[in-house]
Amino acid sequence: MEYRRLGDSDVEVSEVGFGAWVVGTDWWGDRSEEDAREMVRYAIDRGVTYLDTGDVYGHGRSEKLIGEAIADVREDVTLATKVGYDFYNHPQAGHGELPKEMDPDYLREAVERSLERLDVDVIDVLQLHNANVEEITPDVLELLDELEEEGVIRARGLALGPSIGWLAEGDFAIEREFDSVQLVWNVLEQAVGNHFLETIAETGSSTSLVPRVPHSSGILNEQVTPATELEDGDHRGFRPDEWYETGWEKLETLRFLERAEPRSAGDSSGARRERSEGLDETNGKAVSGQSPPERDESGERERTMAQASIAWLLSHDPVASVTPTFRTTDDIDEWAAASEVPTLTDEEMARVGRLYEDGFDIDRNDGMDSLRSSVDGDDIESAGLDELAAD
């Protein structure tokens, strides 16, 4: 596992992180509390030390389980959580979105309750959970300043959602140099990530990007195939049928990523390795117990499609960590190793870009990149992405 610095903070994150929305909820399959704790510890043992949870996941249950899992290794992990949904005063109705509350007094109390459940004194990364741009008021920014000054948090972030889009929010956070912006971004859904890369380049911001859903809800890790029957309540079942049908076609055009191409001496695509420069001396070394990438008969390391999907994201310099949805220990073994597979070459990156720009040669609506907005689509129009606006 390799590690990167988050934004302009002194917070270090593993290139592959643990999205703890699977802990304490049944949206991605149910598991016992002990199974959940063991899964977290298993990931930590394999170098996945960036743990990203949220107070609303299981209405505090995820934070509690994470806190119990890391009790003996707190100094070895980077802990992120999110606040902003008022589940204390509102019941959860299925997968529906709860009311948000971004009043500074509420947020401070929510942080204190998160500290109690996690059983820690400091939250490494505090993220505002799906806050709309008008909700991130000067008073909210002042609260974040205060929490940093008090040593309660070490870095600030913004988690975008639900779904995909929210360009105004991400641009706001980048322009104000939040340490991180978490977003839905993957090889099949590139528009939002590409836009934020441009914003970072234009502003010179130090903000790091933290992609989630790197496997496009099961397509790119091939866990959802035409033969798959998703269980009731599985969060992936909310994707439209045409989204999966076209996704499987697109997957076939990306098979070249599974075999690492020989890299020329002048290839610059290994630049991401330099991102960990200045971190502690253990960086860049394989973690004990983590299986190395497989090699073919010629000795060249290969990538699985699931690993290639993560490696593609990590090939963008502003990306600090990728947080896939681990459901099993096998997932952890395979995806954690994505930090060690061959970096994508310039040609491979360019080929992926051409495929996306050409719509993967699929000339029909696929339901992907359907962008959401809190400002009546003005942000989408300004970005020149009108055709991707959600109905």
C-alpha positions in Angstrom: 0.0 0.0 0.0 1.1 3.5 -0.7 0.0 6.7 1.0 -0.7 10.3 0.0 -1.2 13.6 1.8 -4.7 15.0 2.0 -4.9 18.6 0.7 -2.8 21.1 2.5 -3.1 19.2 5.8 -0.7 16.9 7.6 -3.2 14.0 7.3 -1.9 10.9 5.5 -4.3 8.5 3.7 -3.9 5.1 2.1 -4.4 5.1 -1.6 -7.2 2.6 -1.2 -9.6 3.6 1.6 -12.4 1.8 3.4 -15.9 3.1 2.7 -17.6 2.3 6.0 -21.1 2.8 4.7 -21.1 -1.1 4.5 -20.6 -1.2 8.3 -23.7 -0.7 10.4 -26.2 -0.7 7.5 -27.7 -3.5 5.4 -27.7 -1.5 2.1 -24.9 -3.6 0.7 -25.8 -6.9 2.4 -26.3 -7.6 6.1 -23.5 -8.8 8.4 -23.1 -9.3 12.1 -21.4 -6.7 14.2 -18.5 -9.0 14.9 -18.2 -9.7 11.1 -18.1 -6.0 10.5 -15.4 -5.3 13.1 -13.3 -8.2 11.8 -13.7 -6.9 8.2 -12.4 -3.5 9.3 -9.4 -5.0 11.1 -8.7 -7.2 8.1 -8.5 -4.2 5.9 -6.2 -2.3 8.3 -3.8 -5.3 8.4 -3.6 -5.0 4.6 -2.7 -1.3 4.7 -6.1 0.1 4.2 -5.8 2.7 6.9 -8.1 5.4 5.7 -11.5 4.7 7.2 -14.4 6.8 6.0 -17.6 6.6 7.9 -20.5 8.9 8.6 -22.8 9.6 11.6 -25.9 8.8 9.6 -24.8 5.3 8.6 -26.9 3.0 10.7 -27.8 6.1 12.7 -24.5 6.0 14.6 -24.0 2.3 14.4 -21.2 2.5 11.8 -19.2 4.9 13.9 -19.7 2.8 17.0 -18.4 -0.3 15.2 -15.5 1.5 13.6 -14.5 2.9 17.0 -14.6 -0.6 18.5 -12.6 -2.1 15.6 -9.8 0.5 15.9 -9.6 0.8 19.7 -6.2 -0.9 19.8 -4.8 0.6 16.6 -6.0 4.2 16.7 -2.6 5.7 16.0 -2.3 3.5 12.9 -5.4 4.7 11.1 -6.8 7.9 9.6 -10.4 8.4 10.6 -12.9 10.4 8.6 -16.6 10.9 9.3 -19.4 13.1 8.1 -22.1 15.2 9.7 -25.1 17.1 8.4 -28.1 14.7 8.4 -30.5 15.1 11.3 -31.3 11.4 12.1 -31.7 12.3 15.8 -35.1 13.8 15.2 -36.2 12.1 12.0 -36.8 8.4 11.3 -35.3 6.7 8.3 -37.7 5.7 5.6 -36.1 3.0 3.5 -33.4 4.5 1.4 -34.9 7.9 1.4 -32.8 11.0 2.1 -33.2 12.4 5.6 -33.6 16.1 6.3 -30.2 17.9 6.5 -29.2 20.3 9.3 -26.2 22.6 8.8 -26.8 25.0 11.6 -23.4 25.5 13.4 -24.8 24.6 16.8 -26.3 21.4 15.5 -23.1 20.5 13.7 -20.9 21.1 16.8 -23.2 18.8 18.8 -23.2 16.2 16.1 -19.3 16.3 16.1 -19.3 15.8 19.9 -21.7 12.8 19.6 -19.5 11.3 16.8 -16.4 11.6 19.0 -18.3 9.7 21.8 -19.4 6.9 19.4 -15.9 6.6 17.9 -14.4 6.8 21.3 -11.6 9.2 20.1 -10.5 12.7 21.0 -9.7 13.8 17.4 -11.4 13.3 14.1 -8.8 13.3 11.4 -11.1 14.4 8.6 -14.5 16.0 9.2 -16.7 16.2 6.1 -20.0 18.1 5.6 -22.4 15.4 4.3 -24.1 16.4 1.1 -24.4 20.0 2.0 -25.8 22.3 -0.7 -23.7 25.3 -1.5 -26.1 27.8 0.2 -25.9 25.7 3.3 -22.1 26.2 3.7 -22.5 29.7 5.2 -19.8 31.9 6.7 -20.9 30.7 10.1 -20.3 27.0 9.1 -16.9 27.9 7.7 -16.1 29.7 11.0 -17.2 26.6 12.9 -14.8 24.5 10.9 -12.0 27.0 11.7 -12.8 26.7 15.4 -12.8 22.9 15.4 -9.4 22.9 13.7 -8.0 25.5 16.1 -9.3 23.5 19.1 -7.6 20.4 17.8 -11.0 18.5 17.5 -10.4 17.9 13.7 -7.3 17.9 11.6 -8.7 18.4 8.2 -12.0 19.5 6.5 -13.8 18.0 3.6 -17.1 18.0 1.6 -18.8 14.8 0.6 -21.0 15.4 -2.5 -24.3 13.7 -3.0 -26.6 12.0 -3.0 -26.1 10.6 -6.5 -23.8 12.4 -9.0 -23.3 16.0 -9.8 -23.2 19.0 -7.4 -20.7 21.0 -9.4 -21.4 24.2 -7.5 -20.7 22.6 -4.2 -17.4 21.0 -5.3 -16.2 24.2 -7.0 -17.0 26.1 -3.7 -15.0 23.6 -1.6 -12.0 23.6 -4.1 -11.9 27.4 -4.4 -11.9 27.6 -0.6 -9.2 24.9 -0.4 -11.1 22.3 1.6 -8.7 19.5 2.2 -10.9 17.0 0.4 -13.9 16.6 -1.9 -15.5 13.2 -2.0 -17.4 12.4 -5.2 -18.9 9.7 -7.4 -16.2 9.2 -10.1 -15.2 6.2 -12.2 -14.1 5.2 -15.7 -17.8 5.1 -16.9 -18.9 8.3 -15.1 -16.2 10.9 -15.7 -17.9 14.2 -16.2 -17.9 15.4 -12.6 -14.3 14.3 -11.9 -13.0 15.8 -15.1 -14.7 19.1 -14.2 -13.1 19.2 -10.8 -9.7 18.4 -12.2 -10.1 21.6 -14.4 -11.2 23.6 -11.4 -8.2 22.5 -9.4 -5.9 23.3 -12.3 -7.4 26.7 -12.9 -7.4 27.8 -9.2 -4.2 26.1 -8.2 -6.1 24.7 -5.2 -4.5 22.1 -2.9 -7.8 20.2 -2.5 -7.6 16.5 -2.8 -10.3 14.4 -4.6 -11.6 11.2 -3.0 -13.6 9.2 -5.5 -16.2 6.7 -4.3 -18.2 4.2 -6.4 -15.0 3.4 -8.4 -16.6 0.2 -9.8 -19.7 1.9 -11.0 -22.0 -0.1 -8.7 -20.7 -3.5 -9.6 -20.0 -3.3 -13.3 -16.3 -2.7 -13.3 -15.6 -5.3 -10.6 -17.9 -7.6 -12.4 -19.9 -8.4 -9.3 -23.1 -7.4 -11.1 -23.5 -9.3 -14.4 -26.5 -10.1 -16.6 -27.0 -13.2 -14.5 -27.0 -11.4 -11.1 -30.2 -11.1 -9.1 -29.8 -8.3 -6.5 -31.4 -8.9 -3.1 -34.2 -6.7 -1.9 -32.7 -3.6 -0.3 -29.4 -3.8 -2.2 -28.4 -0.2 -2.9 -27.2 -1.2 -6.4 -30.7 -2.2 -7.4 -31.7 1.5 -7.7 -29.7 1.9 -10.9 -31.9 1.7 -14.0 -31.8 -1.4 -16.2 -30.4 0.4 -19.2 -27.6 1.7 -17.1 -26.4 -1.8 -16.4 -27.1 -3.1 -20.0 -25.0 -0.4 -21.6 -22.4 -0.7 -18.8 -21.7 -4.3 -19.6 -21.1 -3.3 -23.2 -18.7 -0.5 -22.2 -16.9 -3.0 -19.9 -15.8 -5.1 -22.9 -14.2 -2.1 -24.6 -12.0 -1.6 -21.5 -10.5 -5.1 -21.4 -7.1 -3.8 -22.6 -6.7 -2.4 -19.1 -6.4 -5.9 -17.6 -3.0 -6.4 -19.2 -0.3 -3.9 -18.3 1.4 -2.6 -21.4 5.2 -2.3 -21.4 6.1 1.2 -20.3 8.5 3.3 -22.4 11.5 5.0 -20.8 9.9 8.4 -21.4 6.5 7.6 -20.0 5.5 10.0 -17.3 2.5 8.1 -16.0 4.4 7.0 -13.0 4.2 10.5 -11.5 1.7 9.4 -8.9 4.4 7.5 -7.1 5.9 10.9 -6.3 2.8 12.0 -4.4 3.9 10.2 -1.3 7.2 12.0 -1.2 8.0 13.4 2.2 5.8 10.9 4.1 7.3 8.4 6.5 9.8 5.9 5.5 7.4 2.9 5.4 5.6 4.4 2.4 5.8 2.6 -0.9 6.6 -0.7 0.8 4.3 -3.7 0.6 2.2 -4.4 3.7 2.8 -7.7 5.4 0.0 -10.2 4.5 -1.0 -8.4 1.3 -0.7 -10.5 -1.8 1.3 -9.0 -4.7 -0.3 -8.6 -8.1 -0.2 -11.7 -10.2 2.3 -12.0 -13.0 1.9 -13.7 -16.3 4.4 -16.1 -17.8 6.6 -13.3 -19.1 6.9 -11.8 -15.6 4.7 -8.8 -16.4 2.3 -7.9 -13.6 -1.4 -7.9 -14.6 -4.3 -6.0 -13.4 -7.8 -7.2 -12.8 -10.6 -4.9 -14.1 -11.4 -4.0 -10.5 -7.8 -3.0 -9.8 -7.5 -1.2 -13.1 -10.6 0.9 -12.3 -8.9 2.1 -9.0 -5.5 2.5 -10.7 -7.1 4.7 -13.3 -8.4 7.1 -10.6 -5.1 7.1 -8.8 -3.3 8.1 -12.0 -4.8 11.6 -11.5 -2.5 13.7 -9.3 -5.3 15.4 -7.2 -6.7 12.0 -6.1 -5.5 11.1 -2.6 -7.5 8.0 -1.9 -10.2 5.9 -3.6 -12.9 4.4 -1.4 -14.5 1.3 -2.9 -17.4 -0.6 -1.3 -15.8 -3.7 0.3 -18.3 -6.5 0.9 -15.9 -9.4 1.6 -12.4 -10.1 2.6 -11.7 -11.2 -0.9 -12.6 -7.7 -2.1 -10.1 -6.3 0.3 -7.3 -8.6 -0.9 -7.9 -7.8 -4.5 -8.7 -4.1 -4.4 -6.1 -3.1 -1.7 -3.5 -4.5 -4.2 -4.6 -1.9 -6.7 -2.0 0.4 -5.1 0.7 -1.9 -6.3 -0.3 -2.8 -9.8 1.4 -1.1 -12.8 0.4 2.5 -13.1 -1.6 3.1 -16.3 0.6 4.4 -19.2 -0.1 7.7 -20.9 -1.4 5.7 -23.9 -3.8 3.7 -21.7 -5.1 6.9 -20.1 -5.5 8.6 -23.5 -7.4 5.5 -24.8 -9.8 5.6 -21.9 -10.4 9.3 -22.5 -11.1 8.7 -26.2 -13.6 5.9 -25.4 -15.4 8.1 -23.0 -15.6 11.1 -25.3 -17.0 8.8 -28.0 -19.6 7.4 -25.7 -17.9 4.0 -25.9 -19.5 3.9 -29.4 -23.0 3.3 -27.8 -25.6 5.5 -29.5 -28.4 5.3 -27.0 -29.4 6.7 -23.6 -27.6 4.8 -20.8 -28.7 6.8 -17.7 -25.1 7.5 -16.7 -23.7 10.9 -15.9 -27.2 12.2 -15.1 -26.1 15.2 -13.1 -27.9 16.8 -10.1 -27.8 20.4 -9.1 -28.8 22.6 -6.2 -28.7 25.8 -8.2 -31.3 25.0 -10.9 -28.7 23.6 -13.2 -26.7 26.9 -13.5 -23.5 25.0 -12.6 -24.1 22.3 -15.1 -24.8 24.9 -17.9 -21.7 26.9 -16.9 -19.6 23.8 -17.2 -21.0 23.1 -20.7 -22.6 19.8 -19.6 -26.3 20.7 -20.3 -26.9 17.4 -22.1 -26.1 15.5 -18.9 -28.5 17.3 -16.6 -31.0 15.1 -14.8 -34.6 15.4 -15.8 
